[in-house]
Amino acid sequence: MVAPGKGILAADESSGTITKRFEAIGIESTFDSRRDYRQALLTTPGLEEFISGVILYDETIRQSTADGKPFPELLRELGIMPGIKVDTGAMPLPFSPNEKITEGLDGLPKRVAEYVSLGAKFAKWRAVITIGDGIPTKYCIEANAAALARYASICQEGGLVPIVEPEVLMDWENDLDRCYEVTRQAHQAVFAALELHQVRLGEMVLKPNMAISGKKAPTQAGVDEVAEATVRLLRETVPVEVPGIAFLSGGQSAEVATEHLNAMNKLGPHPWQLSFSYGRALQDPALVAWKGEASNVEAAQAALYTRSKANSLATAGTYTSDFEQS
């Protein structure tokens, strides 16, 4: 999962989320159209050069290619590990309605066993931490940390490698320093909870946000500033036993997410592999190219291959803007 030069493709959008993305560019969302799109992604020639794992959704892990090959089997034959999103979404946190708590622990051991039988090798659980007036609260951070740790322990006991994702959202008007501090608090709470739940740190992957300015901030931190702050944050909060850190893109554009990852790796060496687990930053160019048309599959695959290769270069700190121009 954290092999040098490789990252993870997040293709675990819920049916509701992918429907919104389809509708935004005029594509009807049906069982078949969602399958066709994901088949186009997963059959991209050469994808295995840069992608070590793909996070699937419950619907997707049960789907097959047009000729009947289950998606997990297709990925395994390519040397790519199938993964699965196991949380059931973020809901309002009781007594703090402006904050979220991720649910899905009920029945999780049984679902983990089923996903293992379907071919999954790893899992993902996303916690949502919102920055705003008076939030996040300690209550929210610690409640989500406890859920992440319980999820991770269930996965390890059941045979799945857990991706632990405490995401501090970048939607508000906060500056980089505020994001840094909230993310620091989140990481400290998460690793304290992981220790309490006896999670083996050497057998998990952290999927964090970068230390970055909020989307509505009047001044946006530059690439080098984001890279320096994020690496400093990781060194302060992430134990060296964790083998890999696969960043989420969090709504960044495809190119900016790559630039940030590249700048961080230029600051190395690091005690962990710094890689990517992007969703939209890998998929958006492919989705726009596809447009729901079979005739556009090759164009969509070329777009995904290009973004995957760009981020592979970024894991070594060798990506340049010349790559985009070429």
Secondary structure, DSSP 8 states (H G I E B T S, - for coil): ---TT-EEEE----HHHHHHHHHHTT----HHHHHHHHHHHHT-TTGGGTEEEEEE-HHHHT-B-TTS-BHHHHHHHHT-EEEEE----EEEETTEEEEEEE---TTHHHHHHHHHHTT--EEEEEEEE--BTTBS-HHHHHHHHHHHHHHHHHHHHHT-EEEEEEEE---SS--HHHHHHHHHHHHHHHHHHHHHTT--GGG-EE----S---TT-SS---HHHHHHHHHHHHHHHS-TT--EEEE--TT--HHHHHHHHHHHHHT---SSEEEEEESHHHHHHHHHHHTT-GGGHHHHHHHHHHHHHHHHHHHTT---HHHHH-
